[in-house]
Amino acid sequence: MATSRGDDELVELAVAPNEVVAALWRGVLEEAGIPVLVKVLGLGHAYWSTFAAEHALYVRRRDSARARELLEALETEP
């Protein structure tokens, strides 16, 4: 099945509060076969470590619905 160029466009999926949460979310998505781009937000990386800075996660548009489902499932797990 051919995909349109728009399906490959990166969209912001979520913003993690820190590097640890971003790594957890990234691992869950990549384990499900969804490639993820993680970008550090703010100026934390310029002055200190990126550990406490927010991190934005981006996925392809075509993967975004499934990726959202996976992250929402993490929130509902006990």
KETORRO-661743 format. One record per atom (N, C-alpha, C): atom name; x, y, z; residue in three letters; residue number from 1. Coordinates in Angstrom, 1 decimal, always signed. Layout:
N
<site site="CA" u="X" v="Y" w="Z" code="ALA" pos="NUM"/>
...
***
This chain:
78
<site site="N" u="+0.8" v="-1.2" w="+0.0" code="MET" pos="1"/>
<site site="CA" u="+0.0" v="+0.0" w="+0.0" code="MET" pos="1"/>
<site site="C" u="+0.9" v="+1.2" w="+0.0" code="MET" pos="1"/>
<site site="N" u="+0.7" v="+2.1" w="-0.9" code="ALA" pos="2"/>
<site site="CA" u="+1.4" v="+3.3" w="-1.0" code="ALA" pos="2"/>
<site site="C" u="+1.0" v="+4.3" w="+0.0" code="ALA" pos="2"/>
<site site="N" u="+1.9" v="+5.1" w="+0.6" code="THR" pos="3"/>
<site site="CA" u="+1.6" v="+6.1" w="+1.5" code="THR" pos="3"/>
<site site="C" u="+1.8" v="+7.5" w="+0.9" code="THR" pos="3"/>
<site site="N" u="+1.0" v="+8.5" w="+1.4" code="SER" pos="4"/>
<site site="CA" u="+1.2" v="+9.8" w="+0.8" code="SER" pos="4"/>
<site site="C" u="+2.4" v="+10.5" w="+1.6" code="SER" pos="4"/>
<site site="N" u="+2.9" v="+11.5" w="+1.1" code="ARG" pos="5"/>
<site site="CA" u="+4.0" v="+12.3" w="+1.7" code="ARG" pos="5"/>
<site site="C" u="+3.5" v="+12.8" w="+3.1" code="ARG" pos="5"/>
<site site="N" u="+2.2" v="+13.1" w="+3.2" code="GLY" pos="6"/>
<site site="CA" u="+1.7" v="+13.6" w="+4.5" code="GLY" pos="6"/>
<site site="C" u="+1.8" v="+12.6" w="+5.6" code="GLY" pos="6"/>
<site site="N" u="+1.7" v="+11.3" w="+5.3" code="ASP" pos="7"/>
<site site="CA" u="+1.8" v="+10.2" w="+6.2" code="ASP" pos="7"/>
<site site="C" u="+3.1" v="+10.2" w="+6.9" code="ASP" pos="7"/>
<site site="N" u="+4.2" v="+10.6" w="+6.2" code="ASP" pos="8"/>
<site site="CA" u="+5.5" v="+10.6" w="+6.8" code="ASP" pos="8"/>
<site site="C" u="+5.9" v="+11.9" w="+7.5" code="ASP" pos="8"/>
<site site="N" u="+5.0" v="+12.8" w="+7.5" code="GLU" pos="9"/>
<site site="CA" u="+5.2" v="+14.1" w="+8.2" code="GLU" pos="9"/>
<site site="C" u="+5.3" v="+13.8" w="+9.7" code="GLU" pos="9"/>
<site site="N" u="+6.3" v="+14.4" w="+10.4" code="LEU" pos="10"/>
<site site="CA" u="+6.4" v="+14.3" w="+11.8" code="LEU" pos="10"/>
<site site="C" u="+5.4" v="+15.2" w="+12.5" code="LEU" pos="10"/>
<site site="N" u="+4.8" v="+14.6" w="+13.5" code="VAL" pos="11"/>
<site site="CA" u="+3.9" v="+15.4" w="+14.4" code="VAL" pos="11"/>
<site site="C" u="+4.2" v="+15.2" w="+15.8" code="VAL" pos="11"/>
<site site="N" u="+4.0" v="+16.2" w="+16.6" code="GLU" pos="12"/>
<site site="CA" u="+4.3" v="+16.1" w="+18.0" code="GLU" pos="12"/>
<site site="C" u="+3.3" v="+15.2" w="+18.7" code="GLU" pos="12"/>
<site site="N" u="+3.8" v="+14.2" w="+19.4" code="LEU" pos="13"/>
<site site="CA" u="+2.9" v="+13.2" w="+20.1" code="LEU" pos="13"/>
<site site="C" u="+2.7" v="+13.6" w="+21.5" code="LEU" pos="13"/>
<site site="N" u="+3.7" v="+14.0" w="+22.2" code="ALA" pos="14"/>
<site site="CA" u="+3.6" v="+14.3" w="+23.6" code="ALA" pos="14"/>
<site site="C" u="+4.8" v="+15.0" w="+24.1" code="ALA" pos="14"/>
<site site="N" u="+4.7" v="+15.7" w="+25.3" code="VAL" pos="15"/>
<site site="CA" u="+5.8" v="+16.3" w="+25.9" code="VAL" pos="15"/>
<site site="C" u="+6.0" v="+15.6" w="+27.3" code="VAL" pos="15"/>
<site site="N" u="+7.2" v="+15.0" w="+27.4" code="ALA" pos="16"/>
<site site="CA" u="+7.5" v="+14.3" w="+28.7" code="ALA" pos="16"/>
<site site="C" u="+8.1" v="+15.3" w="+29.6" code="ALA" pos="16"/>
<site site="N" u="+7.9" v="+15.2" w="+30.9" code="PRO" pos="17"/>
<site site="CA" u="+8.4" v="+16.2" w="+31.9" code="PRO" pos="17"/>
<site site="C" u="+9.9" v="+16.1" w="+32.1" code="PRO" pos="17"/>
<site site="N" u="+10.5" v="+15.0" w="+31.8" code="ASN" pos="18"/>
<site site="CA" u="+12.0" v="+14.9" w="+32.0" code="ASN" pos="18"/>
<site site="C" u="+12.5" v="+13.8" w="+31.1" code="ASN" pos="18"/>
<site site="N" u="+13.8" v="+13.6" w="+31.1" code="GLU" pos="19"/>
<site site="CA" u="+14.5" v="+12.6" w="+30.3" code="GLU" pos="19"/>
<site site="C" u="+14.2" v="+11.2" w="+30.6" code="GLU" pos="19"/>
<site site="N" u="+13.9" v="+10.9" w="+31.8" code="VAL" pos="20"/>
<site site="CA" u="+13.6" v="+9.5" w="+32.2" code="VAL" pos="20"/>
<site site="C" u="+12.3" v="+9.1" w="+31.6" code="VAL" pos="20"/>
<site site="N" u="+11.3" v="+9.9" w="+31.8" code="VAL" pos="21"/>
<site site="CA" u="+9.9" v="+9.6" w="+31.2" code="VAL" pos="21"/>
<site site="C" u="+10.0" v="+9.6" w="+29.7" code="VAL" pos="21"/>
<site site="N" u="+10.7" v="+10.5" w="+29.1" code="ALA" pos="22"/>
<site site="CA" u="+10.9" v="+10.4" w="+27.6" code="ALA" pos="22"/>
<site site="C" u="+11.5" v="+9.1" w="+27.2" code="ALA" pos="22"/>
<site site="N" u="+12.5" v="+8.7" w="+27.9" code="ALA" pos="23"/>
<site site="CA" u="+13.2" v="+7.4" w="+27.6" code="ALA" pos="23"/>
<site site="C" u="+12.2" v="+6.2" w="+27.7" code="ALA" pos="23"/>
<site site="N" u="+11.4" v="+6.2" w="+28.7" code="LEU" pos="24"/>
<site site="CA" u="+10.4" v="+5.2" w="+28.9" code="LEU" pos="24"/>
<site site="C" u="+9.4" v="+5.2" w="+27.8" code="LEU" pos="24"/>
<site site="N" u="+8.8" v="+6.3" w="+27.5" code="TRP" pos="25"/>
<site site="CA" u="+7.9" v="+6.4" w="+26.4" code="TRP" pos="25"/>
<site site="C" u="+8.5" v="+6.0" w="+25.0" code="TRP" pos="25"/>
<site site="N" u="+9.7" v="+6.5" w="+24.8" code="ARG" pos="26"/>
<site site="CA" u="+10.4" v="+6.1" w="+23.6" code="ARG" pos="26"/>
<site site="C" u="+10.6" v="+4.6" w="+23.5" code="ARG" pos="26"/>
<site site="N" u="+11.0" v="+4.0" w="+24.5" code="GLY" pos="27"/>
<site site="CA" u="+11.2" v="+2.5" w="+24.6" code="GLY" pos="27"/>
<site site="C" u="+9.9" v="+1.8" w="+24.2" code="GLY" pos="27"/>
<site site="N" u="+8.8" v="+2.2" w="+24.8" code="VAL" pos="28"/>
<site site="CA" u="+7.5" v="+1.5" w="+24.6" code="VAL" pos="28"/>
<site site="C" u="+7.1" v="+1.7" w="+23.1" code="VAL" pos="28"/>
<site site="N" u="+7.3" v="+2.9" w="+22.5" code="LEU" pos="29"/>
<site site="CA" u="+6.9" v="+3.1" w="+21.1" code="LEU" pos="29"/>
<site site="C" u="+7.8" v="+2.3" w="+20.2" code="LEU" pos="29"/>
<site site="N" u="+9.1" v="+2.3" w="+20.4" code="GLU" pos="30"/>
<site site="CA" u="+10.1" v="+1.6" w="+19.6" code="GLU" pos="30"/>
<site site="C" u="+9.9" v="+0.1" w="+19.6" code="GLU" pos="30"/>
<site site="N" u="+9.5" v="-0.4" w="+20.8" code="GLU" pos="31"/>
<site site="CA" u="+9.3" v="-1.8" w="+21.0" code="GLU" pos="31"/>
<site site="C" u="+8.0" v="-2.2" w="+20.1" code="GLU" pos="31"/>
<site site="N" u="+7.1" v="-1.3" w="+19.9" code="ALA" pos="32"/>
<site site="CA" u="+5.9" v="-1.5" w="+19.1" code="ALA" pos="32"/>
<site site="C" u="+6.2" v="-1.3" w="+17.6" code="ALA" pos="32"/>
<site site="N" u="+7.5" v="-0.9" w="+17.3" code="GLY" pos="33"/>
<site site="CA" u="+7.8" v="-0.7" w="+15.9" code="GLY" pos="33"/>
<site site="C" u="+7.5" v="+0.7" w="+15.4" code="GLY" pos="33"/>
<site site="N" u="+7.4" v="+1.6" w="+16.3" code="ILE" pos="34"/>
<site site="CA" u="+7.1" v="+3.0" w="+15.9" code="ILE" pos="34"/>
<site site="C" u="+8.4" v="+3.9" w="+16.1" code="ILE" pos="34"/>
<site site="N" u="+9.0" v="+4.4" w="+15.1" code="PRO" pos="35"/>
<site site="CA" u="+10.2" v="+5.2" w="+15.2" code="PRO" pos="35"/>
<site site="C" u="+9.8" v="+6.5" w="+15.9" code="PRO" pos="35"/>
<site site="N" u="+10.7" v="+7.0" w="+16.7" code="VAL" pos="36"/>
<site site="CA" u="+10.4" v="+8.2" w="+17.6" code="VAL" pos="36"/>
<site site="C" u="+11.6" v="+9.2" w="+17.5" code="VAL" pos="36"/>
<site site="N" u="+11.3" v="+10.4" w="+17.3" code="LEU" pos="37"/>
<site site="CA" u="+12.3" v="+11.5" w="+17.4" code="LEU" pos="37"/>
<site site="C" u="+12.1" v="+12.2" w="+18.8" code="LEU" pos="37"/>
<site site="N" u="+13.1" v="+12.3" w="+19.6" code="VAL" pos="38"/>
<site site="CA" u="+13.0" v="+13.0" w="+20.9" code="VAL" pos="38"/>
<site site="C" u="+13.8" v="+14.3" w="+20.8" code="VAL" pos="38"/>
<site site="N" u="+13.2" v="+15.4" w="+21.2" code="LYS" pos="39"/>
<site site="CA" u="+13.9" v="+16.7" w="+21.1" code="LYS" pos="39"/>
<site site="C" u="+13.8" v="+17.3" w="+22.5" code="LYS" pos="39"/>
<site site="N" u="+14.9" v="+17.8" w="+23.0" code="VAL" pos="40"/>
<site site="CA" u="+15.0" v="+18.5" w="+24.3" code="VAL" pos="40"/>
<site site="C" u="+14.4" v="+19.9" w="+24.1" code="VAL" pos="40"/>
<site site="N" u="+13.5" v="+20.3" w="+25.0" code="LEU" pos="41"/>
<site site="CA" u="+12.9" v="+21.6" w="+25.0" code="LEU" pos="41"/>
<site site="C" u="+13.6" v="+22.6" w="+26.0" code="LEU" pos="41"/>
<site site="N" u="+13.4" v="+23.8" w="+25.7" code="GLY" pos="42"/>
<site site="CA" u="+13.9" v="+24.8" w="+26.7" code="GLY" pos="42"/>
<site site="C" u="+15.4" v="+25.0" w="+26.6" code="GLY" pos="42"/>
<site site="N" u="+16.0" v="+25.7" w="+27.6" code="LEU" pos="43"/>
<site site="CA" u="+17.4" v="+26.0" w="+27.6" code="LEU" pos="43"/>
<site site="C" u="+18.2" v="+25.1" w="+28.6" code="LEU" pos="43"/>
<site site="N" u="+17.5" v="+24.1" w="+29.1" code="GLY" pos="44"/>
<site site="CA" u="+18.2" v="+23.2" w="+30.1" code="GLY" pos="44"/>
<site site="C" u="+19.5" v="+22.7" w="+29.6" code="GLY" pos="44"/>
<site site="N" u="+19.5" v="+22.3" w="+28.3" code="HIS" pos="45"/>
<site site="CA" u="+20.7" v="+21.7" w="+27.8" code="HIS" pos="45"/>
<site site="C" u="+21.9" v="+22.7" w="+27.6" code="HIS" pos="45"/>
<site site="N" u="+21.5" v="+24.0" w="+27.6" code="ALA" pos="46"/>
<site site="CA" u="+22.6" v="+25.0" w="+27.4" code="ALA" pos="46"/>
<site site="C" u="+23.3" v="+25.3" w="+28.7" code="ALA" pos="46"/>
<site site="N" u="+22.6" v="+25.1" w="+29.8" code="TYR" pos="47"/>
<site site="CA" u="+23.2" v="+25.5" w="+31.1" code="TYR" pos="47"/>
<site site="C" u="+23.6" v="+24.4" w="+32.0" code="TYR" pos="47"/>
<site site="N" u="+22.7" v="+23.4" w="+32.0" code="TRP" pos="48"/>
<site site="CA" u="+22.9" v="+22.2" w="+32.8" code="TRP" pos="48"/>
<site site="C" u="+22.8" v="+20.9" w="+32.0" code="TRP" pos="48"/>
<site site="N" u="+22.3" v="+20.0" w="+32.7" code="SER" pos="49"/>
<site site="CA" u="+22.0" v="+18.7" w="+32.0" code="SER" pos="49"/>
<site site="C" u="+20.6" v="+18.7" w="+31.4" code="SER" pos="49"/>
<site site="N" u="+20.4" v="+17.8" w="+30.5" code="THR" pos="50"/>
<site site="CA" u="+19.1" v="+17.7" w="+29.8" code="THR" pos="50"/>
<site site="C" u="+18.2" v="+16.8" w="+30.7" code="THR" pos="50"/>
<site site="N" u="+18.7" v="+16.3" w="+31.8" code="PHE" pos="51"/>
<site site="CA" u="+17.9" v="+15.3" w="+32.6" code="PHE" pos="51"/>
<site site="C" u="+16.6" v="+15.9" w="+33.1" code="PHE" pos="51"/>
<site site="N" u="+16.5" v="+17.1" w="+33.6" code="ALA" pos="52"/>
<site site="CA" u="+15.3" v="+17.7" w="+34.1" code="ALA" pos="52"/>
<site site="C" u="+14.5" v="+18.5" w="+33.1" code="ALA" pos="52"/>
<site site="N" u="+15.0" v="+18.7" w="+31.9" code="ALA" pos="53"/>
<site site="CA" u="+14.3" v="+19.4" w="+30.9" code="ALA" pos="53"/>
<site site="C" u="+13.2" v="+18.6" w="+30.3" code="ALA" pos="53"/>
<site site="N" u="+12.1" v="+19.3" w="+29.8" code="GLU" pos="54"/>
<site site="CA" u="+11.1" v="+18.7" w="+29.1" code="GLU" pos="54"/>
<site site="C" u="+11.6" v="+18.1" w="+27.7" code="GLU" pos="54"/>
<site site="N" u="+11.0" v="+17.0" w="+27.3" code="HIS" pos="55"/>
<site site="CA" u="+11.4" v="+16.4" w="+26.0" code="HIS" pos="55"/>
<site site="C" u="+10.1" v="+16.2" w="+25.2" code="HIS" pos="55"/>
<site site="N" u="+10.2" v="+16.7" w="+23.9" code="ALA" pos="56"/>
<site site="CA" u="+9.0" v="+16.4" w="+23.0" code="ALA" pos="56"/>
<site site="C" u="+9.3" v="+15.2" w="+22.2" code="ALA" pos="56"/>
<site site="N" u="+8.3" v="+14.4" w="+22.0" code="LEU" pos="57"/>
<site site="CA" u="+8.4" v="+13.2" w="+21.2" code="LEU" pos="57"/>
<site site="C" u="+7.6" v="+13.4" w="+19.9" code="LEU" pos="57"/>
<site site="N" u="+8.2" v="+13.0" w="+18.8" code="TYR" pos="58"/>
<site site="CA" u="+7.6" v="+13.2" w="+17.5" code="TYR" pos="58"/>
<site site="C" u="+7.5" v="+11.8" w="+16.8" code="TYR" pos="58"/>
<site site="N" u="+6.4" v="+11.6" w="+16.1" code="VAL" pos="59"/>
<site site="CA" u="+6.3" v="+10.3" w="+15.4" code="VAL" pos="59"/>
<site site="C" u="+5.7" v="+10.7" w="+14.0" code="VAL" pos="59"/>
<site site="N" u="+5.7" v="+9.7" w="+13.1" code="ARG" pos="60"/>
<site site="CA" u="+5.1" v="+10.0" w="+11.8" code="ARG" pos="60"/>
<site site="C" u="+3.6" v="+10.1" w="+12.0" code="ARG" pos="60"/>
<site site="N" u="+3.0" v="+10.9" w="+11.1" code="ARG" pos="61"/>
<site site="CA" u="+1.5" v="+11.1" w="+11.2" code="ARG" pos="61"/>
<site site="C" u="+0.8" v="+9.7" w="+11.2" code="ARG" pos="61"/>
<site site="N" u="+1.3" v="+8.8" w="+10.3" code="ARG" pos="62"/>
<site site="CA" u="+0.6" v="+7.6" w="+10.1" code="ARG" pos="62"/>
<site site="C" u="+0.7" v="+6.7" w="+11.4" code="ARG" pos="62"/>
<site site="N" u="+1.7" v="+6.9" w="+12.2" code="ASP" pos="63"/>
<site site="CA" u="+1.8" v="+6.2" w="+13.5" code="ASP" pos="63"/>
<site site="C" u="+1.2" v="+6.8" w="+14.7" code="ASP" pos="63"/>
<site site="N" u="+0.7" v="+8.1" w="+14.5" code="SER" pos="64"/>
<site site="CA" u="+0.3" v="+8.9" w="+15.7" code="SER" pos="64"/>
<site site="C" u="-0.9" v="+8.3" w="+16.5" code="SER" pos="64"/>
<site site="N" u="-1.9" v="+7.7" w="+15.8" code="ALA" pos="65"/>
<site site="CA" u="-3.0" v="+7.2" w="+16.5" code="ALA" pos="65"/>
<site site="C" u="-2.6" v="+6.0" w="+17.4" code="ALA" pos="65"/>
<site site="N" u="-1.8" v="+5.1" w="+16.8" code="ARG" pos="66"/>
<site site="CA" u="-1.4" v="+3.9" w="+17.6" code="ARG" pos="66"/>
<site site="C" u="-0.4" v="+4.3" w="+18.7" code="ARG" pos="66"/>
<site site="N" u="+0.4" v="+5.3" w="+18.4" code="ALA" pos="67"/>
<site site="CA" u="+1.3" v="+5.8" w="+19.5" code="ALA" pos="67"/>
<site site="C" u="+0.6" v="+6.4" w="+20.6" code="ALA" pos="67"/>
<site site="N" u="-0.5" v="+7.2" w="+20.4" code="ARG" pos="68"/>
<site site="CA" u="-1.3" v="+7.8" w="+21.4" code="ARG" pos="68"/>
<site site="C" u="-1.9" v="+6.7" w="+22.3" code="ARG" pos="68"/>
<site site="N" u="-2.4" v="+5.7" w="+21.6" code="GLU" pos="69"/>
<site site="CA" u="-3.1" v="+4.5" w="+22.3" code="GLU" pos="69"/>
<site site="C" u="-2.1" v="+3.9" w="+23.3" code="GLU" pos="69"/>
<site site="N" u="-0.8" v="+3.7" w="+22.8" code="LEU" pos="70"/>
<site site="CA" u="+0.2" v="+3.1" w="+23.6" code="LEU" pos="70"/>
<site site="C" u="+0.5" v="+3.9" w="+24.9" code="LEU" pos="70"/>
<site site="N" u="+0.7" v="+5.2" w="+24.7" code="LEU" pos="71"/>
<site site="CA" u="+1.0" v="+6.1" w="+25.8" code="LEU" pos="71"/>
<site site="C" u="-0.2" v="+6.2" w="+26.8" code="LEU" pos="71"/>
<site site="N" u="-1.4" v="+6.2" w="+26.2" code="GLU" pos="72"/>
<site site="CA" u="-2.6" v="+6.3" w="+27.1" code="GLU" pos="72"/>
<site site="C" u="-2.7" v="+5.0" w="+27.9" code="GLU" pos="72"/>
<site site="N" u="-2.3" v="+3.9" w="+27.4" code="ALA" pos="73"/>
<site site="CA" u="-2.4" v="+2.6" w="+28.1" code="ALA" pos="73"/>
<site site="C" u="-1.4" v="+2.6" w="+29.3" code="ALA" pos="73"/>
<site site="N" u="-0.3" v="+3.3" w="+29.1" code="LEU" pos="74"/>
<site site="CA" u="+0.7" v="+3.5" w="+30.2" code="LEU" pos="74"/>
<site site="C" u="+0.0" v="+4.2" w="+31.4" code="LEU" pos="74"/>
<site site="N" u="-0.8" v="+5.2" w="+31.1" code="GLU" pos="75"/>
<site site="CA" u="-1.4" v="+6.0" w="+32.2" code="GLU" pos="75"/>
<site site="C" u="-2.5" v="+5.2" w="+32.9" code="GLU" pos="75"/>
<site site="N" u="-3.1" v="+4.2" w="+32.3" code="THR" pos="76"/>
<site site="CA" u="-4.2" v="+3.5" w="+32.9" code="THR" pos="76"/>
<site site="C" u="-3.7" v="+2.2" w="+33.6" code="THR" pos="76"/>
<site site="N" u="-2.4" v="+1.8" w="+33.4" code="GLU" pos="77"/>
<site site="CA" u="-1.9" v="+0.6" w="+34.1" code="GLU" pos="77"/>
<site site="C" u="-1.7" v="+0.9" w="+35.5" code="GLU" pos="77"/>
<site site="N" u="-2.0" v="-0.1" w="+36.4" code="PRO" pos="78"/>
<site site="CA" u="-1.8" v="+0.2" w="+37.9" code="PRO" pos="78"/>
<site site="C" u="-0.3" v="+0.3" w="+38.3" code="PRO" pos="78"/>
***
